Amino acid sequence: MKQEDLEFLDDATALIHLFDDRQAQYGAVNPPVVHASLFAFPDYETWKANITGERKRAFTYHRHGNPTVQLLEQKIAHLEGAADCIASSSGMSAISMVLIGLLEAGDHVLCINTVYGPVRGILGSIFKKFGVEVTYFGAEQSSDLSPLLRENTKLIFLESPSTGVFEIQDLRAVAKLAQNRGIWTAVDNTWATPLYQKPLALGLDISIHSGTKYISGHSDLMLGLVAGTATAMRKIRAVHGQLGASLSPDDAYLALRGLRTLPLRLKQHDASALKIARWLESHPAVVEVLHPGLESFEAHQLHRSQCSGDSGLFSFQLQARSESARAAFVNSLEFFSLGYSWGGYESLLSPLAFSYYGNDALRQDLGLTDHHFRVSIGLEAPDDLIQDLERALQIYMQTE
Ligand SMILES: Cc1ncc(COP(=O)(O)O)c(C=O)c1O
């Protein structure tokens, strides 16, 4: 396939065909899982040329690269329109690599206040210990962050949509502000996936995924992905080889398998979640539904201007009732498991406020109550899920 054809290739086709080399794998349509910590050199001269940098070999030691992992990285880099992509052992290891690769002692970070909790955790512990300062801002400030900039601001870290209350940040405005100021911009793009939101095309430097979610799609592996511009990725790749948060070839293989059905799965997550969100919106037990794809969602227009589709994670608030009623609601659901992760084939539900325990100020700021719930809509038939919710909501309203 010619380079100029690539740009016009639909993502679904690219995921299936791009970078696969069937001839090199005996015609097998699936890539081999290369179990190798070590890739030996054929002779002294090749070894020396690699050491001196005269002729670098693609694979020497798994921590620095593996063919199965590389195939996954190439496909994600293509989807993100990035110069390079690194796959790592979890979403948090991917985020840690970005922070370690780009920050130095004395730097200042601007971070969205609704960022995934453990990111706040490492910024407030490890990075604080090494002299990195952080200012948190609300999504409504993202259209103009200039009042918050300091001379030492080095990174603006976003998560858009955020994954509790789905705060939308103005990605184009943040990119424009940071350009020519020597400030890196990174966004956690897990909710939208590389199919629905292309941060680099909007001017940001780095897009990060917890591939544990939709990209794997089957709740059976941990995966982190960082894709970005050449300059950003040079710094991050240097850190990757040293930290050792490598992805196993087995997990890379499973992620590649997940990728092939990502476009189809997302279409279904999108349609089912919207159908259920609309149904919940009109239910008498429901106070509000927080789903950025709904026209009633405050930042819906901004969301649609930067994200072409929606995944299956959203939240809703029920009318206030007792804890026994909340327990009865959760326990009476047949098809929604109670659990932390999301983005898999199976539906999940979890009380939302507990994600923010330990940060009461933010919880209050966001107006989060014990009656907010987050759902990850899986691939079950949406009408079955609606019936399940309807029955559980009846029990909720009847329990004292
Ligand atoms: C939005 C978001 N980013 C990052 C992470 C971290 O990913 P992982 O659990 O793969 O380390 C998560 C995990 O739930 C998440 O929800």
The ligand as an ORCA input file, in Angstrom:
! r2SCAN-3c Opt
* xyz 0 1
  C      -9.886      7.745     32.391
  C      -8.881      6.770     32.892
  N      -7.593      7.001     32.625
  C      -6.627      6.151     33.045
  C      -6.938      5.035     33.775
  C      -5.849      4.129     34.250
  O      -5.779      3.011     33.445
  P      -5.276      1.575     33.963
  O      -6.278      1.102     34.964
  O      -5.192      0.786     32.710
  O      -3.944      1.794     34.611
  C      -8.271      4.731     34.043
  C      -8.632      3.506     34.781
  O      -9.757      3.281     35.167
  C      -9.274      5.633     33.608
  O     -10.570      5.420     33.860
*
